[in-house]
């Protein structure tokens, strides 16, 4: 497999390969999201609010009650997905072999990280990430936003590759 990431179907599993630097990026971003999820939910953070949206927008009382009943379990599930990804991605890169349950956990974790990052980067469904990266390079090629946009784009590629491999089942 190549130096980036490309998941392919292999029997009852999907297999991907991560170069050390790519594995470090994924591990770092997923670990950061895991740290955020390990703390109580802070609805003032737009990224966290995106991960834990209100179920009832028309009724604050109903939303609070639903949150009280479900938020802990939802948060635990998100943390478990992060833990699965981190446990199956070699720290120094290399091959990853995922059974269907692990692949689903990867998709959930990658989705959560992308939602968190995308919200904090103020990205929308209409955002063209390539244009965003090009514009940021012209403004400030050393910016943290540029690095975050590139990392977001890479996570998108990983997720898309995994989805395509899973669709082959």
PyMOL commands that place a pseudoatom at each C-alpha (Angstrom):
pseudoatom trace, name=CA, resn=UNK, resi=1, chain=A, elem=C, hetatm=0, pos=[0.000, 0.000, 0.000]
pseudoatom trace, name=CA, resn=UNK, resi=2, chain=A, elem=C, hetatm=0, pos=[1.014, 3.609, -0.497]
pseudoatom trace, name=CA, resn=UNK, resi=3, chain=A, elem=C, hetatm=0, pos=[2.526, 6.067, 1.938]
pseudoatom trace, name=CA, resn=UNK, resi=4, chain=A, elem=C, hetatm=0, pos=[-0.801, 7.769, 2.652]
pseudoatom trace, name=CA, resn=UNK, resi=5, chain=A, elem=C, hetatm=0, pos=[-3.901, 5.841, 3.527]
pseudoatom trace, name=CA, resn=UNK, resi=6, chain=A, elem=C, hetatm=0, pos=[-6.014, 3.704, 1.297]
pseudoatom trace, name=CA, resn=UNK, resi=7, chain=A, elem=C, hetatm=0, pos=[-8.406, 1.210, 2.772]
pseudoatom trace, name=CA, resn=UNK, resi=8, chain=A, elem=C, hetatm=0, pos=[-9.282, -1.831, 0.721]
pseudoatom trace, name=CA, resn=UNK, resi=9, chain=A, elem=C, hetatm=0, pos=[-11.513, -4.774, 1.388]
pseudoatom trace, name=CA, resn=UNK, resi=10, chain=A, elem=C, hetatm=0, pos=[-9.744, -7.993, 2.304]
pseudoatom trace, name=CA, resn=UNK, resi=11, chain=A, elem=C, hetatm=0, pos=[-12.204, -10.787, 2.973]
pseudoatom trace, name=CA, resn=UNK, resi=12, chain=A, elem=C, hetatm=0, pos=[-14.193, -9.942, 6.082]
pseudoatom trace, name=CA, resn=UNK, resi=13, chain=A, elem=C, hetatm=0, pos=[-11.935, -7.017, 6.956]
pseudoatom trace, name=CA, resn=UNK, resi=14, chain=A, elem=C, hetatm=0, pos=[-10.766, -3.701, 5.592]
pseudoatom trace, name=CA, resn=UNK, resi=15, chain=A, elem=C, hetatm=0, pos=[-7.048, -3.044, 5.507]
pseudoatom trace, name=CA, resn=UNK, resi=16, chain=A, elem=C, hetatm=0, pos=[-5.253, 0.278, 5.369]
pseudoatom trace, name=CA, resn=UNK, resi=17, chain=A, elem=C, hetatm=0, pos=[-1.665, 1.367, 5.573]
pseudoatom trace, name=CA, resn=UNK, resi=18, chain=A, elem=C, hetatm=0, pos=[-0.396, 4.469, 7.323]
pseudoatom trace, name=CA, resn=UNK, resi=19, chain=A, elem=C, hetatm=0, pos=[3.036, 5.992, 6.935]
pseudoatom trace, name=CA, resn=UNK, resi=20, chain=A, elem=C, hetatm=0, pos=[4.421, 7.074, 10.318]
pseudoatom trace, name=CA, resn=UNK, resi=21, chain=A, elem=C, hetatm=0, pos=[3.760, 10.789, 9.737]
pseudoatom trace, name=CA, resn=UNK, resi=22, chain=A, elem=C, hetatm=0, pos=[0.169, 10.128, 8.667]
pseudoatom trace, name=CA, resn=UNK, resi=23, chain=A, elem=C, hetatm=0, pos=[-0.450, 7.860, 11.632]
pseudoatom trace, name=CA, resn=UNK, resi=24, chain=A, elem=C, hetatm=0, pos=[0.904, 10.611, 13.899]
pseudoatom trace, name=CA, resn=UNK, resi=25, chain=A, elem=C, hetatm=0, pos=[-1.526, 13.164, 12.433]
pseudoatom trace, name=CA, resn=UNK, resi=26, chain=A, elem=C, hetatm=0, pos=[-4.533, 10.883, 12.852]
pseudoatom trace, name=CA, resn=UNK, resi=27, chain=A, elem=C, hetatm=0, pos=[-3.498, 9.783, 16.343]
pseudoatom trace, name=CA, resn=UNK, resi=28, chain=A, elem=C, hetatm=0, pos=[-2.877, 13.364, 17.423]
pseudoatom trace, name=CA, resn=UNK, resi=29, chain=A, elem=C, hetatm=0, pos=[-6.213, 14.701, 16.200]
pseudoatom trace, name=CA, resn=UNK, resi=30, chain=A, elem=C, hetatm=0, pos=[-8.203, 11.753, 17.512]
pseudoatom trace, name=CA, resn=UNK, resi=31, chain=A, elem=C, hetatm=0, pos=[-6.406, 11.944, 20.872]
pseudoatom trace, name=CA, resn=UNK, resi=32, chain=A, elem=C, hetatm=0, pos=[-7.238, 15.648, 21.146]
pseudoatom trace, name=CA, resn=UNK, resi=33, chain=A, elem=C, hetatm=0, pos=[-10.891, 14.922, 20.425]
pseudoatom trace, name=CA, resn=UNK, resi=34, chain=A, elem=C, hetatm=0, pos=[-10.806, 12.146, 23.022]
pseudoatom trace, name=CA, resn=UNK, resi=35, chain=A, elem=C, hetatm=0, pos=[-9.458, 14.599, 25.585]
pseudoatom trace, name=CA, resn=UNK, resi=36, chain=A, elem=C, hetatm=0, pos=[-12.271, 17.022, 24.811]
pseudoatom trace, name=CA, resn=UNK, resi=37, chain=A, elem=C, hetatm=0, pos=[-14.851, 14.231, 25.115]
pseudoatom trace, name=CA, resn=UNK, resi=38, chain=A, elem=C, hetatm=0, pos=[-13.400, 13.101, 28.457]
pseudoatom trace, name=CA, resn=UNK, resi=39, chain=A, elem=C, hetatm=0, pos=[-14.491, 16.381, 30.056]
pseudoatom trace, name=CA, resn=UNK, resi=40, chain=A, elem=C, hetatm=0, pos=[-18.050, 17.380, 30.878]
pseudoatom trace, name=CA, resn=UNK, resi=41, chain=A, elem=C, hetatm=0, pos=[-19.939, 18.690, 27.870]
pseudoatom trace, name=CA, resn=UNK, resi=42, chain=A, elem=C, hetatm=0, pos=[-19.549, 22.460, 27.527]
pseudoatom trace, name=CA, resn=UNK, resi=43, chain=A, elem=C, hetatm=0, pos=[-22.373, 23.697, 25.307]
pseudoatom trace, name=CA, resn=UNK, resi=44, chain=A, elem=C, hetatm=0, pos=[-20.667, 27.106, 24.949]
pseudoatom trace, name=CA, resn=UNK, resi=45, chain=A, elem=C, hetatm=0, pos=[-18.102, 25.396, 22.712]
pseudoatom trace, name=CA, resn=UNK, resi=46, chain=A, elem=C, hetatm=0, pos=[-19.685, 25.317, 19.230]
pseudoatom trace, name=CA, resn=UNK, resi=47, chain=A, elem=C, hetatm=0, pos=[-17.750, 22.152, 18.328]
pseudoatom trace, name=CA, resn=UNK, resi=48, chain=A, elem=C, hetatm=0, pos=[-19.047, 20.292, 21.352]
pseudoatom trace, name=CA, resn=UNK, resi=49, chain=A, elem=C, hetatm=0, pos=[-22.550, 21.640, 20.769]
pseudoatom trace, name=CA, resn=UNK, resi=50, chain=A, elem=C, hetatm=0, pos=[-22.319, 20.188, 17.247]
pseudoatom trace, name=CA, resn=UNK, resi=51, chain=A, elem=C, hetatm=0, pos=[-21.376, 16.762, 18.632]
pseudoatom trace, name=CA, resn=UNK, resi=52, chain=A, elem=C, hetatm=0, pos=[-24.203, 16.881, 21.178]
pseudoatom trace, name=CA, resn=UNK, resi=53, chain=A, elem=C, hetatm=0, pos=[-27.044, 18.758, 19.468]
pseudoatom trace, name=CA, resn=UNK, resi=54, chain=A, elem=C, hetatm=0, pos=[-30.322, 19.535, 21.175]
pseudoatom trace, name=CA, resn=UNK, resi=55, chain=A, elem=C, hetatm=0, pos=[-32.981, 16.949, 20.376]
pseudoatom trace, name=CA, resn=UNK, resi=56, chain=A, elem=C, hetatm=0, pos=[-35.814, 19.423, 20.949]
pseudoatom trace, name=CA, resn=UNK, resi=57, chain=A, elem=C, hetatm=0, pos=[-35.062, 22.895, 19.674]
pseudoatom trace, name=CA, resn=UNK, resi=58, chain=A, elem=C, hetatm=0, pos=[-38.571, 24.167, 20.383]
pseudoatom trace, name=CA, resn=UNK, resi=59, chain=A, elem=C, hetatm=0, pos=[-38.511, 23.239, 24.079]
pseudoatom trace, name=CA, resn=UNK, resi=60, chain=A, elem=C, hetatm=0, pos=[-35.544, 23.900, 26.349]
pseudoatom trace, name=CA, resn=UNK, resi=61, chain=A, elem=C, hetatm=0, pos=[-37.103, 21.775, 29.111]
pseudoatom trace, name=CA, resn=UNK, resi=62, chain=A, elem=C, hetatm=0, pos=[-37.575, 18.785, 26.798]
pseudoatom trace, name=CA, resn=UNK, resi=63, chain=A, elem=C, hetatm=0, pos=[-34.056, 19.240, 25.420]
pseudoatom trace, name=CA, resn=UNK, resi=64, chain=A, elem=C, hetatm=0, pos=[-32.620, 19.327, 28.945]
pseudoatom trace, name=CA, resn=UNK, resi=65, chain=A, elem=C, hetatm=0, pos=[-34.525, 16.193, 29.944]
pseudoatom trace, name=CA, resn=UNK, resi=66, chain=A, elem=C, hetatm=0, pos=[-33.495, 14.295, 26.825]
pseudoatom trace, name=CA, resn=UNK, resi=67, chain=A, elem=C, hetatm=0, pos=[-29.880, 15.369, 27.376]
pseudoatom trace, name=CA, resn=UNK, resi=68, chain=A, elem=C, hetatm=0, pos=[-30.052, 14.201, 30.999]
pseudoatom trace, name=CA, resn=UNK, resi=69, chain=A, elem=C, hetatm=0, pos=[-31.258, 10.782, 29.873]
pseudoatom trace, name=CA, resn=UNK, resi=70, chain=A, elem=C, hetatm=0, pos=[-28.929, 10.242, 26.888]
pseudoatom trace, name=CA, resn=UNK, resi=71, chain=A, elem=C, hetatm=0, pos=[-25.844, 12.438, 26.991]
pseudoatom trace, name=CA, resn=UNK, resi=72, chain=A, elem=C, hetatm=0, pos=[-23.726, 10.229, 29.238]
pseudoatom trace, name=CA, resn=UNK, resi=73, chain=A, elem=C, hetatm=0, pos=[-24.311, 7.152, 27.084]
pseudoatom trace, name=CA, resn=UNK, resi=74, chain=A, elem=C, hetatm=0, pos=[-23.708, 9.107, 23.876]
pseudoatom trace, name=CA, resn=UNK, resi=75, chain=A, elem=C, hetatm=0, pos=[-20.476, 10.546, 25.255]
pseudoatom trace, name=CA, resn=UNK, resi=76, chain=A, elem=C, hetatm=0, pos=[-19.324, 7.090, 26.410]
pseudoatom trace, name=CA, resn=UNK, resi=77, chain=A, elem=C, hetatm=0, pos=[-19.975, 5.695, 22.923]
pseudoatom trace, name=CA, resn=UNK, resi=78, chain=A, elem=C, hetatm=0, pos=[-17.953, 8.481, 21.331]
pseudoatom trace, name=CA, resn=UNK, resi=79, chain=A, elem=C, hetatm=0, pos=[-15.057, 7.849, 23.710]
pseudoatom trace, name=CA, resn=UNK, resi=80, chain=A, elem=C, hetatm=0, pos=[-15.188, 4.107, 22.993]
pseudoatom trace, name=CA, resn=UNK, resi=81, chain=A, elem=C, hetatm=0, pos=[-14.951, 4.801, 19.253]
pseudoatom trace, name=CA, resn=UNK, resi=82, chain=A, elem=C, hetatm=0, pos=[-11.923, 7.031, 19.844]
pseudoatom trace, name=CA, resn=UNK, resi=83, chain=A, elem=C, hetatm=0, pos=[-10.345, 4.330, 22.009]
pseudoatom trace, name=CA, resn=UNK, resi=84, chain=A, elem=C, hetatm=0, pos=[-10.920, 1.676, 19.329]
pseudoatom trace, name=CA, resn=UNK, resi=85, chain=A, elem=C, hetatm=0, pos=[-9.293, 3.817, 16.660]
pseudoatom trace, name=CA, resn=UNK, resi=86, chain=A, elem=C, hetatm=0, pos=[-6.299, 4.572, 18.859]
pseudoatom trace, name=CA, resn=UNK, resi=87, chain=A, elem=C, hetatm=0, pos=[-5.936, 0.904, 19.886]
pseudoatom trace, name=CA, resn=UNK, resi=88, chain=A, elem=C, hetatm=0, pos=[-5.921, -0.315, 16.277]
pseudoatom trace, name=CA, resn=UNK, resi=89, chain=A, elem=C, hetatm=0, pos=[-3.738, 2.372, 14.675]
pseudoatom trace, name=CA, resn=UNK, resi=90, chain=A, elem=C, hetatm=0, pos=[-0.048, 1.562, 15.207]
pseudoatom trace, name=CA, resn=UNK, resi=91, chain=A, elem=C, hetatm=0, pos=[1.797, 4.457, 16.840]
pseudoatom trace, name=CA, resn=UNK, resi=92, chain=A, elem=C, hetatm=0, pos=[4.642, 4.203, 14.323]
pseudoatom trace, name=CA, resn=UNK, resi=93, chain=A, elem=C, hetatm=0, pos=[2.392, 3.671, 11.331]
pseudoatom trace, name=CA, resn=UNK, resi=94, chain=A, elem=C, hetatm=0, pos=[1.944, 0.470, 9.416]
pseudoatom trace, name=CA, resn=UNK, resi=95, chain=A, elem=C, hetatm=0, pos=[-0.929, -1.749, 8.427]
pseudoatom trace, name=CA, resn=UNK, resi=96, chain=A, elem=C, hetatm=0, pos=[-4.341, -1.579, 10.037]
pseudoatom trace, name=CA, resn=UNK, resi=97, chain=A, elem=C, hetatm=0, pos=[-6.761, -4.503, 9.754]
pseudoatom trace, name=CA, resn=UNK, resi=98, chain=A, elem=C, hetatm=0, pos=[-10.296, -3.752, 10.901]
pseudoatom trace, name=CA, resn=UNK, resi=99, chain=A, elem=C, hetatm=0, pos=[-13.234, -6.081, 11.373]
pseudoatom trace, name=CA, resn=UNK, resi=100, chain=A, elem=C, hetatm=0, pos=[-16.690, -4.602, 10.649]
pseudoatom trace, name=CA, resn=UNK, resi=101, chain=A, elem=C, hetatm=0, pos=[-17.237, -3.459, 14.245]
pseudoatom trace, name=CA, resn=UNK, resi=102, chain=A, elem=C, hetatm=0, pos=[-13.831, -1.754, 14.431]
pseudoatom trace, name=CA, resn=UNK, resi=103, chain=A, elem=C, hetatm=0, pos=[-14.374, -0.135, 11.022]
pseudoatom trace, name=CA, resn=UNK, resi=104, chain=A, elem=C, hetatm=0, pos=[-17.693, 1.291, 12.258]
pseudoatom trace, name=CA, resn=UNK, resi=105, chain=A, elem=C, hetatm=0, pos=[-15.947, 2.662, 15.350]
pseudoatom trace, name=CA, resn=UNK, resi=106, chain=A, elem=C, hetatm=0, pos=[-13.326, 4.275, 13.103]
pseudoatom trace, name=CA, resn=UNK, resi=107, chain=A, elem=C, hetatm=0, pos=[-16.058, 5.916, 11.021]
pseudoatom trace, name=CA, resn=UNK, resi=108, chain=A, elem=C, hetatm=0, pos=[-17.780, 7.272, 14.126]
pseudoatom trace, name=CA, resn=UNK, resi=109, chain=A, elem=C, hetatm=0, pos=[-14.513, 8.598, 15.573]
pseudoatom trace, name=CA, resn=UNK, resi=110, chain=A, elem=C, hetatm=0, pos=[-13.400, 10.178, 12.288]
pseudoatom trace, name=CA, resn=UNK, resi=111, chain=A, elem=C, hetatm=0, pos=[-16.823, 11.738, 11.839]
pseudoatom trace, name=CA, resn=UNK, resi=112, chain=A, elem=C, hetatm=0, pos=[-16.748, 13.215, 15.352]
pseudoatom trace, name=CA, resn=UNK, resi=113, chain=A, elem=C, hetatm=0, pos=[-13.246, 14.612, 14.882]
pseudoatom trace, name=CA, resn=UNK, resi=114, chain=A, elem=C, hetatm=0, pos=[-14.214, 16.141, 11.533]
pseudoatom trace, name=CA, resn=UNK, resi=115, chain=A, elem=C, hetatm=0, pos=[-17.405, 17.664, 12.998]
pseudoatom trace, name=CA, resn=UNK, resi=116, chain=A, elem=C, hetatm=0, pos=[-15.442, 19.125, 15.887]
pseudoatom trace, name=CA, resn=UNK, resi=117, chain=A, elem=C, hetatm=0, pos=[-12.706, 20.503, 13.631]
pseudoatom trace, name=CA, resn=UNK, resi=118, chain=A, elem=C, hetatm=0, pos=[-15.065, 21.679, 10.905]
pseudoatom trace, name=CA, resn=UNK, resi=119, chain=A, elem=C, hetatm=0, pos=[-17.199, 23.621, 13.367]
pseudoatom trace, name=CA, resn=UNK, resi=120, chain=A, elem=C, hetatm=0, pos=[-14.184, 25.225, 14.991]
pseudoatom trace, name=CA, resn=UNK, resi=121, chain=A, elem=C, hetatm=0, pos=[-12.770, 26.094, 11.544]
pseudoatom trace, name=CA, resn=UNK, resi=122, chain=A, elem=C, hetatm=0, pos=[-16.157, 27.563, 10.587]
pseudoatom trace, name=CA, resn=UNK, resi=123, chain=A, elem=C, hetatm=0, pos=[-16.559, 25.192, 7.636]
pseudoatom trace, name=CA, resn=UNK, resi=124, chain=A, elem=C, hetatm=0, pos=[-19.982, 24.513, 6.141]
pseudoatom trace, name=CA, resn=UNK, resi=125, chain=A, elem=C, hetatm=0, pos=[-21.400, 21.989, 3.690]
pseudoatom trace, name=CA, resn=UNK, resi=126, chain=A, elem=C, hetatm=0, pos=[-20.707, 24.534, 0.950]
pseudoatom trace, name=CA, resn=UNK, resi=127, chain=A, elem=C, hetatm=0, pos=[-17.044, 25.039, 1.859]
pseudoatom trace, name=CA, resn=UNK, resi=128, chain=A, elem=C, hetatm=0, pos=[-14.562, 24.006, -0.811]
pseudoatom trace, name=CA, resn=UNK, resi=129, chain=A, elem=C, hetatm=0, pos=[-11.624, 22.841, 1.305]
pseudoatom trace, name=CA, resn=UNK, resi=130, chain=A, elem=C, hetatm=0, pos=[-9.216, 23.163, -1.644]
pseudoatom trace, name=CA, resn=UNK, resi=131, chain=A, elem=C, hetatm=0, pos=[-10.128, 26.830, -2.090]
pseudoatom trace, name=CA, resn=UNK, resi=132, chain=A, elem=C, hetatm=0, pos=[-9.866, 27.395, 1.676]
pseudoatom trace, name=CA, resn=UNK, resi=133, chain=A, elem=C, hetatm=0, pos=[-6.359, 25.896, 1.723]
pseudoatom trace, name=CA, resn=UNK, resi=134, chain=A, elem=C, hetatm=0, pos=[-5.265, 27.884, -1.351]
pseudoatom trace, name=CA, resn=UNK, resi=135, chain=A, elem=C, hetatm=0, pos=[-6.622, 31.136, 0.126]
pseudoatom trace, name=CA, resn=UNK, resi=136, chain=A, elem=C, hetatm=0, pos=[-4.885, 30.482, 3.448]
pseudoatom trace, name=CA, resn=UNK, resi=137, chain=A, elem=C, hetatm=0, pos=[-1.566, 29.768, 1.697]
pseudoatom trace, name=CA, resn=UNK, resi=138, chain=A, elem=C, hetatm=0, pos=[-1.824, 33.148, -0.023]
pseudoatom trace, name=CA, resn=UNK, resi=139, chain=A, elem=C, hetatm=0, pos=[-2.677, 34.921, 3.249]
pseudoatom trace, name=CA, resn=UNK, resi=140, chain=A, elem=C, hetatm=0, pos=[-0.214, 33.219, 5.561]
pseudoatom trace, name=CA, resn=UNK, resi=141, chain=A, elem=C, hetatm=0, pos=[1.626, 30.028, 4.599]
pseudoatom trace, name=CA, resn=UNK, resi=142, chain=A, elem=C, hetatm=0, pos=[2.725, 29.557, 8.239]
pseudoatom trace, name=CA, resn=UNK, resi=143, chain=A, elem=C, hetatm=0, pos=[-0.728, 29.841, 9.785]
pseudoatom trace, name=CA, resn=UNK, resi=144, chain=A, elem=C, hetatm=0, pos=[-2.153, 27.320, 12.216]
pseudoatom trace, name=CA, resn=UNK, resi=145, chain=A, elem=C, hetatm=0, pos=[-5.424, 27.477, 10.289]
pseudoatom trace, name=CA, resn=UNK, resi=146, chain=A, elem=C, hetatm=0, pos=[-3.633, 26.209, 7.178]
pseudoatom trace, name=CA, resn=UNK, resi=147, chain=A, elem=C, hetatm=0, pos=[-2.274, 23.213, 9.074]
pseudoatom trace, name=CA, resn=UNK, resi=148, chain=A, elem=C, hetatm=0, pos=[-5.721, 22.521, 10.530]
pseudoatom trace, name=CA, resn=UNK, resi=149, chain=A, elem=C, hetatm=0, pos=[-7.367, 22.770, 7.103]
pseudoatom trace, name=CA, resn=UNK, resi=150, chain=A, elem=C, hetatm=0, pos=[-4.838, 20.356, 5.601]
pseudoatom trace, name=CA, resn=UNK, resi=151, chain=A, elem=C, hetatm=0, pos=[-5.327, 17.936, 8.505]
pseudoatom trace, name=CA, resn=UNK, resi=152, chain=A, elem=C, hetatm=0, pos=[-9.105, 18.207, 8.106]
pseudoatom trace, name=CA, resn=UNK, resi=153, chain=A, elem=C, hetatm=0, pos=[-8.736, 17.447, 4.397]
pseudoatom trace, name=CA, resn=UNK, resi=154, chain=A, elem=C, hetatm=0, pos=[-6.594, 14.425, 5.164]
pseudoatom trace, name=CA, resn=UNK, resi=155, chain=A, elem=C, hetatm=0, pos=[-9.109, 13.060, 7.685]
pseudoatom trace, name=CA, resn=UNK, resi=156, chain=A, elem=C, hetatm=0, pos=[-11.774, 13.498, 5.017]
pseudoatom trace, name=CA, resn=UNK, resi=157, chain=A, elem=C, hetatm=0, pos=[-9.693, 11.368, 2.629]
pseudoatom trace, name=CA, resn=UNK, resi=158, chain=A, elem=C, hetatm=0, pos=[-9.211, 8.676, 5.275]
pseudoatom trace, name=CA, resn=UNK, resi=159, chain=A, elem=C, hetatm=0, pos=[-12.923, 8.608, 6.032]
pseudoatom trace, name=CA, resn=UNK, resi=160, chain=A, elem=C, hetatm=0, pos=[-13.879, 8.503, 2.352]
pseudoatom trace, name=CA, resn=UNK, resi=161, chain=A, elem=C, hetatm=0, pos=[-11.437, 5.678, 1.690]
pseudoatom trace, name=CA, resn=UNK, resi=162, chain=A, elem=C, hetatm=0, pos=[-12.872, 3.692, 4.584]
pseudoatom trace, name=CA, resn=UNK, resi=163, chain=A, elem=C, hetatm=0, pos=[-16.459, 4.303, 3.456]
pseudoatom trace, name=CA, resn=UNK, resi=164, chain=A, elem=C, hetatm=0, pos=[-15.624, 3.129, -0.076]
pseudoatom trace, name=CA, resn=UNK, resi=165, chain=A, elem=C, hetatm=0, pos=[-13.915, -0.001, 1.239]
pseudoatom trace, name=CA, resn=UNK, resi=166, chain=A, elem=C, hetatm=0, pos=[-16.908, -0.750, 3.463]
pseudoatom trace, name=CA, resn=UNK, resi=167, chain=A, elem=C, hetatm=0, pos=[-19.303, -0.192, 0.569]
pseudoatom trace, name=CA, resn=UNK, resi=168, chain=A, elem=C, hetatm=0, pos=[-17.538, -3.016, -1.266]
pseudoatom trace, name=CA, resn=UNK, resi=169, chain=A, elem=C, hetatm=0, pos=[-18.909, -5.508, 1.293]
for i in range(1, 169): cmd.bond("trace and resi %d" % i, "trace and resi %d" % (i + 1))
show_as sticks, trace
zoom trace
